[in-house]
């Protein structure tokens, strides 16, 4: 990330204001400063109040929706075994993925079928949050528990997105190019810019250790994700349209939609600590235990 931060556009003088506050101050390169400030002046403000957060909208919950314009979409629930979430007045169920989705490569289908079979056999399915692992991209936008919100902190040169679940943080660096060879990581390397009323985030450099959704859909290190965040319905709803391209795991690029509604609450502490025992027969590597006391 040091290469990314050492670009000319990152040396533009920032005012250090949070939550969408904008500055039009001096910069090292006047022409570049003018471009940066012009884009910032029309940028959407995702935190209109100090405690503004965004919780999953009841329409989408913590699953992706198909793209509004049609075309290849995300893995969703098997129609023969529909997913029923908690709190709906019916007996809840665990997710069983629809493996007929044409986006999936054969190896991905085989891996997901194993997970489906375990659920059908009565096992509790593994999802990332139970292991306290980072959610990755785009999974961080659908991995929630109990309506935990996302918070956005905007400055002229960076957007920080905090998911209250497990206190996970994403850093999106604005108006800079990607590094030449970013080292794979849980959240990869995210760079962004504003296009009219949208925040566009481009992410590469992700490791292959996280699924892209709650249906345990895998991906490879080739994954490339573009997210477009915008406010709709008079600012009451935040919508993200994502496009995922991973020729190692998917037969074609696919798109999806996620929506959140605004909430007014403080960012609560919600740390997550791994257990030293794997419960529910999860395929996990537990925290090592000492064979004898150290003192």
C-alpha positions as CSV (number, residue, x, y, z in Angstrom):
1,X,0.0,0.0,0.0
2,X,3.0,2.3,0.5
3,X,3.4,2.7,-3.3
4,X,-0.3,3.6,-3.6
5,X,0.0,6.3,-0.9
6,X,3.1,7.8,-2.4
7,X,1.4,9.1,-5.5
8,X,1.1,12.8,-6.4
9,X,-2.7,12.9,-5.8
10,X,-2.2,11.5,-2.3
11,X,0.1,14.5,-1.5
12,X,-2.8,16.9,-2.0
13,X,-3.3,18.8,1.3
14,X,-6.2,17.3,3.2
15,X,-8.2,19.2,5.8
16,X,-8.8,16.1,7.9
17,X,-12.5,16.6,8.3
18,X,-14.8,13.5,8.7
19,X,-18.3,12.5,7.7
20,X,-18.4,14.2,4.3
21,X,-17.0,17.6,5.4
22,X,-15.3,19.1,2.3
23,X,-12.4,21.4,2.0
24,X,-11.3,23.7,-0.9
25,X,-8.0,24.7,0.6
26,X,-4.5,25.0,-0.8
27,X,-2.7,22.1,-2.4
28,X,0.7,21.3,-3.7
29,X,-0.4,21.4,-7.3
30,X,-3.2,24.0,-7.9
31,X,-4.6,22.3,-11.0
32,X,-4.9,18.9,-9.3
33,X,-6.3,20.6,-6.2
34,X,-9.0,22.2,-8.3
35,X,-10.0,18.8,-9.9
36,X,-10.1,17.1,-6.5
37,X,-12.2,19.8,-4.8
38,X,-14.6,20.0,-7.8
39,X,-15.2,16.3,-7.5
40,X,-15.5,16.5,-3.7
41,X,-18.0,19.4,-3.8
42,X,-20.6,17.2,-5.6
43,X,-19.8,14.0,-3.7
44,X,-22.7,12.3,-2.0
45,X,-22.5,12.5,1.8
46,X,-23.1,9.1,3.4
47,X,-23.0,10.4,7.0
48,X,-25.3,13.4,7.2
49,X,-25.2,13.2,11.0
50,X,-22.4,12.2,13.4
51,X,-24.1,8.9,14.2
52,X,-25.5,8.1,10.8
53,X,-25.2,4.4,9.9
54,X,-26.7,2.0,7.5
55,X,-28.5,-1.2,8.4
56,X,-29.6,-3.9,5.8
57,X,-32.9,-2.9,4.3
58,X,-35.8,-5.3,4.9
59,X,-36.0,-6.0,1.2
60,X,-32.6,-7.5,0.8
61,X,-31.6,-8.5,4.4
62,X,-28.2,-10.0,4.3
63,X,-28.4,-11.5,0.8
64,X,-27.7,-9.9,-2.5
65,X,-30.5,-9.1,-5.0
66,X,-30.3,-9.8,-8.7
67,X,-29.2,-6.9,-10.9
68,X,-32.0,-4.5,-11.7
69,X,-31.2,-4.6,-15.5
70,X,-31.2,-8.4,-15.8
71,X,-28.2,-10.5,-16.7
72,X,-26.0,-12.8,-14.7
73,X,-26.7,-12.4,-11.0
74,X,-25.5,-13.7,-7.6
75,X,-26.0,-17.2,-6.2
76,X,-29.3,-17.3,-4.3
77,X,-31.4,-19.7,-2.4
78,X,-32.3,-23.1,-3.9
79,X,-36.0,-22.7,-4.9
80,X,-36.7,-26.2,-3.6
81,X,-35.3,-25.3,-0.2
82,X,-36.0,-21.6,0.3
83,X,-34.1,-19.7,2.9
84,X,-36.2,-18.5,5.9
85,X,-34.4,-15.9,8.1
86,X,-35.0,-15.4,11.8
87,X,-37.8,-13.1,12.9
88,X,-40.3,-13.8,10.1
89,X,-42.9,-15.7,12.1
90,X,-41.9,-19.0,10.6
91,X,-39.3,-21.6,11.5
92,X,-36.0,-20.3,10.3
93,X,-33.7,-22.4,8.1
94,X,-30.1,-22.5,7.0
95,X,-29.1,-21.4,3.5
96,X,-28.9,-24.0,0.7
97,X,-27.3,-22.5,-2.5
98,X,-28.9,-22.8,-5.9
99,X,-26.1,-24.6,-7.8
100,X,-27.9,-24.3,-11.2
101,X,-26.7,-20.7,-11.4
102,X,-24.7,-20.5,-14.7
103,X,-22.0,-18.3,-13.3
104,X,-20.4,-21.1,-11.3
105,X,-17.4,-23.1,-12.5
106,X,-17.6,-26.9,-12.0
107,X,-15.0,-26.8,-9.1
108,X,-17.1,-24.2,-7.3
109,X,-20.2,-26.2,-7.7
110,X,-18.5,-29.3,-6.2
111,X,-17.3,-27.3,-3.2
112,X,-20.7,-25.7,-2.6
113,X,-22.5,-29.0,-3.0
114,X,-20.5,-30.4,-0.1
115,X,-21.7,-27.5,2.0
116,X,-25.3,-28.0,0.8
117,X,-25.2,-31.7,1.6
118,X,-24.0,-31.0,5.1
119,X,-26.9,-28.7,5.7
120,X,-29.3,-31.3,4.4
121,X,-27.8,-33.8,6.8
122,X,-28.6,-31.5,9.7
123,X,-25.2,-29.8,10.3
124,X,-24.9,-26.1,11.1
125,X,-23.3,-24.5,8.0
126,X,-20.1,-22.5,8.3
127,X,-20.1,-18.8,7.4
128,X,-17.2,-16.4,7.8
129,X,-18.5,-14.5,10.8
130,X,-18.6,-17.6,13.0
131,X,-14.8,-18.0,12.5
132,X,-14.1,-14.3,13.3
133,X,-12.3,-14.0,9.9
134,X,-12.5,-10.8,7.9
135,X,-15.4,-10.7,5.5
136,X,-13.5,-9.5,2.4
137,X,-15.1,-7.9,-0.7
138,X,-17.9,-8.0,-1.6
139,X,-18.9,-10.2,1.4
140,X,-18.5,-7.4,3.9
141,X,-21.6,-5.7,2.6
142,X,-23.8,-8.8,3.4
143,X,-22.1,-10.3,6.4
144,X,-24.1,-8.8,9.3
145,X,-25.8,-10.0,12.5
146,X,-28.8,-8.5,14.1
147,X,-28.9,-5.5,11.7
148,X,-25.5,-4.2,12.6
149,X,-24.7,-1.1,10.5
150,X,-22.1,0.2,8.2
151,X,-20.5,3.6,8.9
152,X,-18.8,5.8,6.4
153,X,-16.1,8.4,7.2
154,X,-15.3,10.6,4.2
155,X,-12.3,12.9,3.7
156,X,-11.1,14.4,0.4
157,X,-8.5,11.7,-0.1
158,X,-10.0,8.6,1.6
159,X,-13.2,6.9,2.6
160,X,-13.2,4.6,5.6
161,X,-16.0,2.1,5.9
162,X,-16.5,0.4,9.2
163,X,-18.7,-2.6,9.6
164,X,-19.9,-2.9,13.2
165,X,-19.8,-6.7,12.9
166,X,-16.4,-7.7,14.3
167,X,-15.3,-4.0,14.1
168,X,-14.0,-4.5,10.5
169,X,-12.5,-1.6,8.6
170,X,-12.0,-0.9,4.9
171,X,-9.8,1.9,3.6
172,X,-10.7,3.3,0.1
173,X,-8.1,5.7,-1.3
174,X,-9.5,8.3,-3.6
175,X,-8.2,9.5,-7.0
176,X,-5.1,7.2,-7.1
177,X,-4.2,4.3,-9.3
178,X,-3.8,0.7,-8.1
179,X,-0.4,-0.5,-7.0
180,X,1.4,-2.5,-9.7
181,X,1.4,-5.8,-7.8
182,X,-0.6,-5.5,-4.5
183,X,0.1,-8.2,-2.0
184,X,-3.1,-10.4,-1.5
185,X,-4.9,-9.5,1.7
186,X,-8.4,-10.0,3.3
187,X,-9.7,-6.7,2.0
188,X,-7.4,-6.3,-1.0
189,X,-6.6,-2.9,-2.3
190,X,-9.5,-0.5,-2.8
191,X,-9.2,2.7,-4.8
192,X,-12.2,5.0,-5.6
193,X,-13.5,8.1,-7.1
194,X,-16.8,10.0,-7.3
195,X,-18.9,10.0,-10.4
196,X,-21.7,12.5,-10.1
197,X,-23.8,11.1,-7.2
198,X,-22.0,7.8,-6.9
199,X,-18.9,6.6,-5.0
200,X,-17.2,4.1,-7.3
201,X,-14.8,1.6,-5.5
202,X,-12.5,-0.7,-7.5
203,X,-10.9,-3.6,-5.5
204,X,-8.2,-6.1,-6.5
205,X,-5.5,-8.0,-4.6
206,X,-7.9,-10.1,-2.5
207,X,-6.9,-13.4,-1.1
208,X,-9.0,-16.5,-1.8
209,X,-9.9,-17.3,1.9
210,X,-13.4,-15.7,2.0
211,X,-16.6,-16.5,0.3
212,X,-18.4,-13.7,-1.6
213,X,-21.7,-14.3,0.1
214,X,-23.6,-16.2,2.8
215,X,-24.1,-19.1,0.4
216,X,-20.4,-19.9,0.8
217,X,-19.7,-19.1,-2.9
218,X,-15.9,-19.3,-3.3
219,X,-13.6,-17.2,-5.4
220,X,-9.9,-17.1,-6.4
221,X,-7.2,-14.5,-6.2
222,X,-8.2,-13.3,-9.6
223,X,-11.3,-11.6,-8.3
224,X,-12.0,-8.0,-9.3
225,X,-14.9,-6.2,-7.7
226,X,-16.4,-2.8,-8.6
227,X,-18.9,-1.3,-6.3
228,X,-21.1,1.8,-7.0
229,X,-22.7,3.3,-3.9
230,X,-25.4,6.0,-4.2
231,X,-28.2,7.5,-2.1
232,X,-31.8,6.9,-3.3
233,X,-35.3,7.6,-2.1
234,X,-34.4,11.1,-0.9
235,X,-31.3,9.8,0.9
236,X,-33.2,7.3,3.1
237,X,-31.8,4.3,1.3
238,X,-28.1,3.6,0.4
239,X,-27.7,1.3,-2.6
240,X,-24.7,-0.6,-3.8
241,X,-24.5,-2.1,-7.3
242,X,-21.6,-4.5,-7.5
243,X,-19.9,-6.2,-10.4
244,X,-17.7,-9.3,-9.8
245,X,-15.2,-10.6,-12.4
246,X,-13.2,-13.8,-11.5
247,X,-12.4,-16.0,-14.4
248,X,-11.0,-18.6,-12.0
249,X,-14.3,-19.2,-10.2
250,X,-17.0,-17.8,-12.5
251,X,-17.9,-18.5,-16.1
252,X,-18.8,-14.8,-16.7
253,X,-18.9,-11.5,-14.8
254,X,-22.0,-11.1,-12.7
255,X,-23.7,-8.2,-10.9
256,X,-25.8,-7.8,-7.7
257,X,-27.5,-5.2,-5.6
258,X,-27.6,-4.5,-1.9
259,X,-29.6,-1.8,0.0
260,X,-29.5,-0.3,3.5
261,X,-31.7,2.1,5.4
262,X,-30.4,4.9,7.5
263,X,-30.2,4.5,11.3
264,X,-29.1,6.9,14.0
265,X,-26.9,5.1,16.5
266,X,-23.4,5.2,17.8
267,X,-20.8,2.8,16.5
268,X,-20.8,0.1,19.3
269,X,-17.8,-2.0,20.3
270,X,-18.2,-5.4,18.8
271,X,-14.9,-7.4,19.0
272,X,-14.8,-11.0,17.9
273,X,-12.5,-13.5,19.5
274,X,-11.8,-17.0,18.0
275,X,-12.5,-20.0,20.2
276,X,-9.9,-22.6,20.9
277,X,-12.4,-25.3,20.0
278,X,-14.2,-25.8,16.8
279,X,-18.0,-26.1,17.5
280,X,-20.6,-27.7,15.3
281,X,-18.0,-29.8,13.4
282,X,-16.7,-26.7,11.5
283,X,-13.6,-27.3,9.4
284,X,-11.5,-24.8,11.4
285,X,-8.0,-24.5,12.7
286,X,-8.4,-23.8,16.4
287,X,-6.2,-21.6,18.5
288,X,-3.2,-23.7,19.7
289,X,-3.3,-25.0,23.2
290,X,-0.2,-25.4,25.4
291,X,0.5,-29.0,26.4
292,X,1.7,-27.8,29.9
293,X,1.7,-24.5,31.8
294,X,4.4,-22.0,31.0
295,X,4.9,-21.1,34.7
